[in-house]
Amino acid sequence: MVATINPVDVDLLLQRVAVIVPTLNAAKHWPVFHEGLKNQGLSPSQVWVVDSASLDNTQNLVRAAGYHLLCIERAEFNHGRTRQWAANQVGDPEIIIYLTQDAVLADSNSIRNLVAAFVDPEVGAAYGRQLPRKGAGVIEAHARLFNYPDYSVLRTLDYRKQAGFKAIFASNSYAAYRTNALRQIGGFPDDVIVSEETIVFARLLFHNWKTAYVADARVHHSHAYAWTEEIRRYFDIGVLHSKESWLMKEFGQVGGEGKRFVISEMKALWPRHIYLLPYAMFHSFLKFFGYQMGRRAKYLNNILARHLSQQKNYWV
């Protein structure tokens, strides 16, 4: 990512890091999640957990680990607003890292490698590589390997000319932000349904910050979605793209990337897993259907939109 990186500079940055982890009934994930996090060389005082009224043992596990615990009501959670609220609670770190409760850091240098991107003072945000979780099927694994390649990329606004909408692809399952860059663009949006990081990465580019994809900052994180989940996930993405239409205007449509994914998935399944092709095509249709419904959500009544959405609180 940077021509020469002084390890001392990275050490200094690591001391100025805060990690924020939103949780909801995270106890089942906690043993492997905590094991990965505690091996990163950070102090427990650098970790802040924002718990949405978990009903399991999450809060006790957080306290036992020595992490800060912030509690909110479940109905208060919003992907953008909650992350920005948490950022306002953690003092004045130079870098804020967001992790989800099921993102398992793959090795002891993962956070160090992510933070190293910020040795370049022009980098405002970075995100790491997501690998398939252990036991992931071929379709689930392909989605991660397609979206998170094994090479790093440093982006400027000009990168959109070659990458289009992919220039602002990112994931807050494992991402980091320079605090003053985040402040400069007004922080995370407080009324977003999903993909708050997409908006932030786009705004950073327009404010002349660089963003980075760091392939050697790795986590294990993937999901095998049921068909109803596919519809709801892509419905919410469609809602976002409809509301934030400037993203498509400035970075291009997403259809081309979708076609590229489908072709890549077919190649991954052929010929060894040919029996999975009908299943994969069905799920691709569900994604398309959900996305198109989301793009037209303004024509739906609130009850139907809430039923189709994964983010129920957004429609209240």
C-alpha positions in Angstrom: 0.0 0.0 0.0 2.9 2.4 0.8 6.3 2.3 -0.8 8.2 2.1 2.5 6.5 1.6 5.9 8.4 2.4 9.1 7.4 -0.2 11.8 7.8 2.5 14.4 5.2 4.6 12.6 2.7 1.7 12.7 3.4 1.1 16.4 2.6 4.7 17.1 -0.6 4.5 15.1 -1.7 1.3 16.9 -1.5 3.2 20.2 -4.0 5.7 18.7 -6.6 3.2 17.7 -10.1 2.5 19.0 -12.0 -0.6 18.0 -15.9 -0.4 17.9 -17.9 -3.6 17.8 -21.7 -3.5 17.5 -23.3 -6.6 19.1 -26.6 -8.3 19.4 -26.7 -11.7 21.2 -23.1 -12.3 20.3 -22.3 -14.9 22.9 -22.2 -17.8 20.4 -19.6 -15.9 18.4 -17.6 -14.6 21.3 -15.0 -17.3 22.0 -13.4 -17.2 18.5 -14.1 -13.5 18.0 -12.5 -12.5 21.3 -9.5 -14.9 20.7 -8.8 -13.2 17.4 -9.1 -9.7 18.9 -7.0 -10.1 22.0 -4.1 -11.4 19.9 -3.8 -8.1 18.0 -1.6 -6.3 20.6 -4.2 -3.8 21.6 -5.1 -2.9 25.1 -8.6 -3.9 26.3 -9.2 -0.2 27.0 -9.0 0.4 23.2 -12.1 -1.7 22.5 -15.6 -0.4 22.8 -18.6 -2.7 22.4 -22.0 -1.2 21.5 -24.6 -3.7 22.6 -28.3 -3.6 21.4 -30.0 -5.1 24.5 -28.7 -8.6 24.1 -30.7 -11.3 25.8 -27.8 -13.8 26.2 -24.5 -13.5 28.1 -22.9 -10.9 25.7 -22.7 -8.0 28.2 -21.1 -10.2 30.9 -18.5 -11.5 28.4 -17.7 -8.0 27.3 -17.1 -6.9 30.9 -15.0 -10.0 31.7 -12.8 -9.1 28.7 -12.1 -5.7 30.1 -13.7 -3.9 27.2 -15.8 -0.7 27.4 -19.5 -1.5 27.2 -22.0 0.9 25.7 -25.7 -0.1 25.8 -28.6 1.0 23.6 -32.1 -0.2 23.1 -32.5 -2.5 20.1 -35.0 -0.2 18.4 -32.4 2.6 18.5 -29.9 0.8 16.3 -29.2 2.2 12.9 -26.2 1.2 10.8 -25.0 4.8 10.3 -26.3 6.6 13.3 -25.2 4.0 15.9 -21.6 3.9 14.5 -21.3 7.6 14.5 -22.8 7.8 18.1 -20.2 5.3 19.2 -17.4 7.2 17.5 -18.4 10.2 19.5 -18.0 8.2 22.8 -14.5 6.9 22.4 -12.4 10.0 23.1 -10.1 11.2 20.4 -8.3 8.3 18.7 -6.5 8.9 15.4 -8.1 5.8 13.8 -11.4 4.1 14.5 -11.8 0.4 13.4 -15.2 -1.2 13.1 -15.7 -4.9 13.4 -18.8 -7.0 13.5 -19.3 -9.7 16.1 -18.9 -12.5 13.6 -15.8 -11.2 11.8 -12.9 -13.3 13.1 -9.5 -11.8 12.7 -7.4 -14.3 10.7 -4.0 -13.7 12.3 -2.2 -11.7 14.9 -1.0 -9.0 12.4 -4.4 -8.3 10.8 -5.2 -5.0 12.6 -1.5 -4.0 12.3 -1.6 -4.5 8.5 -4.9 -2.5 8.2 -3.5 0.4 10.3 -0.3 0.4 8.2 -2.4 1.9 5.3 -2.7 5.1 7.4 1.0 5.7 7.4 0.1 7.5 4.2 -1.4 10.7 5.6 -3.7 11.0 2.6 -5.6 7.8 3.4 -8.9 8.5 5.0 -10.3 5.0 5.2 -9.4 1.4 4.6 -11.0 -2.0 4.7 -9.7 -5.5 5.0 -10.0 -8.7 3.1 -12.9 -11.0 4.1 -12.2 -14.7 3.7 -14.9 -17.4 3.8 -15.7 -18.7 7.3 -14.6 -22.2 8.1 -17.0 -24.7 6.7 -18.4 -22.4 4.0 -19.8 -24.0 0.9 -18.5 -23.3 -2.6 -21.2 -20.6 -3.4 -20.7 -18.8 -0.1 -16.9 -19.0 -0.5 -17.0 -17.7 -4.1 -18.9 -14.5 -3.1 -16.0 -13.6 -0.7 -13.2 -14.5 -3.1 -14.9 -12.5 -5.9 -15.4 -9.3 -3.8 -12.2 -9.5 -1.8 -9.2 -10.4 -4.1 -5.7 -11.2 -2.9 -4.2 -7.9 -4.0 -4.4 -4.5 -2.4 -5.7 -1.3 -4.1 -5.2 2.4 -3.3 -8.0 4.5 -4.6 -8.5 8.1 -5.6 -11.5 9.7 -7.2 -10.0 9.0 -10.6 -10.2 5.2 -9.9 -13.9 5.4 -10.7 -12.9 5.7 -14.4 -11.7 2.1 -14.4 -13.7 0.5 -11.5 -17.0 2.3 -11.7 -19.2 1.6 -8.7 -16.6 -0.8 -7.3 -14.5 2.2 -6.5 -16.6 2.8 -3.4 -17.1 -0.8 -2.4 -16.2 -1.4 1.2 -17.5 -3.2 4.3 -17.8 -2.1 7.9 -17.6 -5.7 9.0 -13.9 -4.8 9.0 -13.0 -1.2 8.2 -11.0 1.7 9.6 -11.3 5.4 9.4 -9.1 8.4 10.1 -11.0 10.3 12.7 -10.4 13.8 11.2 -11.3 12.6 7.7 -14.6 11.2 9.1 -15.3 14.5 10.8 -14.5 16.5 7.7 -17.3 14.8 5.8 -19.8 15.0 8.6 -19.5 11.4 9.9 -21.8 8.5 9.0 -25.2 9.4 7.7 -27.9 9.0 10.4 -30.8 7.9 8.2 -29.3 5.2 6.0 -30.8 1.7 5.7 -27.6 -0.2 5.0 -24.2 0.3 3.4 -23.3 3.4 5.3 -19.7 2.8 4.5 -20.4 3.1 0.7 -21.6 6.7 1.3 -18.7 7.5 3.5 -16.1 6.1 1.1 -17.7 8.1 -1.8 -17.7 11.3 0.2 -14.1 10.8 1.2 -13.0 10.5 -2.4 -14.8 13.7 -3.2 -13.0 15.4 -0.4 -9.6 14.4 -1.9 -8.9 11.6 0.5 -7.5 8.3 -0.6 -9.2 5.0 0.4 -7.5 1.6 0.6 -8.3 -2.0 0.3 -5.7 -4.0 2.3 -5.6 -7.6 1.2 -3.2 -8.7 4.0 -5.6 -7.4 6.7 -7.8 -10.5 6.9 -10.8 -11.7 8.7 -13.0 -14.8 8.3 -16.5 -13.6 7.6 -19.2 -15.0 5.3 -22.8 -16.2 5.4 -25.0 -18.8 3.8 -28.2 -16.8 3.2 -31.6 -18.4 2.9 -33.7 -17.3 0.0 -35.8 -14.9 2.1 -32.6 -13.3 3.4 -31.3 -12.8 -0.1 -34.5 -10.9 -1.1 -34.4 -8.7 2.0 -30.7 -7.9 1.8 -31.0 -6.8 -1.8 -34.3 -5.0 -1.2 -32.4 -2.8 1.3 -29.6 -2.2 -1.1 -32.1 -1.2 -3.7 -33.7 1.2 -1.2 -30.3 2.8 -0.5 -29.5 3.2 -4.2 -32.9 4.7 -4.9 -32.5 7.2 -2.0 -28.8 8.0 -2.7 -29.2 8.1 -6.5 -26.1 10.4 -6.6 -23.9 7.4 -6.1 -25.0 5.8 -9.4 -24.7 9.2 -11.1 -21.2 9.7 -10.0 -19.9 6.1 -10.0 -22.0 4.3 -12.5 -24.7 1.6 -12.4 -24.2 -1.7 -10.6 -25.7 -4.0 -13.3 -22.4 -4.6 -15.0 -20.8 -5.8 -11.7 -23.8 -8.1 -11.1 -23.4 -9.7 -14.5 -19.7 -10.2 -13.9 -20.4 -11.9 -10.6 -22.9 -14.3 -12.1 -20.5 -15.3 -14.9 -17.7 -15.8 -12.3 -20.0 -17.9 -10.1 -20.9 -20.1 -13.0 -17.2 -20.7 -13.8 -16.6 -21.5 -10.2 -19.3 -24.2 -10.2 -18.4 -25.7 -13.5 -17.9 -28.6 -13.9 -17.2 -30.0 -10.4 -20.3 -28.4 -8.8 -22.6 -28.3 -11.8 -25.5 -29.6 -9.6 -25.4 -26.3 -7.7 -26.0 -24.2 -10.8 -29.9 -24.2 -10.6 -29.6 -23.2 -6.9 -27.1 -20.4 -7.8 -29.3 -19.1 -10.6 -32.4 -19.1 -8.4 -30.5 -17.0 -5.8 -29.3 -14.6 -8.4 -32.9 -14.1 -9.5 -34.0 -13.5 -5.9 -31.2 -10.9 -5.5 -32.4 -9.2 -8.7 -36.0 -9.3 -7.7 -35.3 -7.9 -4.2 -33.1 -5.1 -5.6 -35.6 -4.0 -8.1 -38.4 -4.0 -5.5 -36.1 -1.9 -3.3 -35.5 0.6 -6.0 -39.3 1.0 -6.2 -39.9 1.0 -2.5 -41.3 4.6 -2.6 -44.3 3.2 -4.4 -45.0 0.6 -1.7 -47.0 1.1 1.5 -45.0 1.1 4.7 -46.3 -2.3 5.9 -45.2 -4.1 2.7 -41.8 -2.3 2.6 -41.1 -3.3 6.2 -42.1 -6.9 5.4 -39.6 -7.0 2.5 -36.8 -5.3 4.4 -34.2 -6.8 6.7 -34.0 -3.5 8.6 -37.4 -3.4 10.3 -36.6 -0.4 12.5 -35.9 1.8 9.4 -39.6 1.8 8.5 -40.9 2.7 11.9 
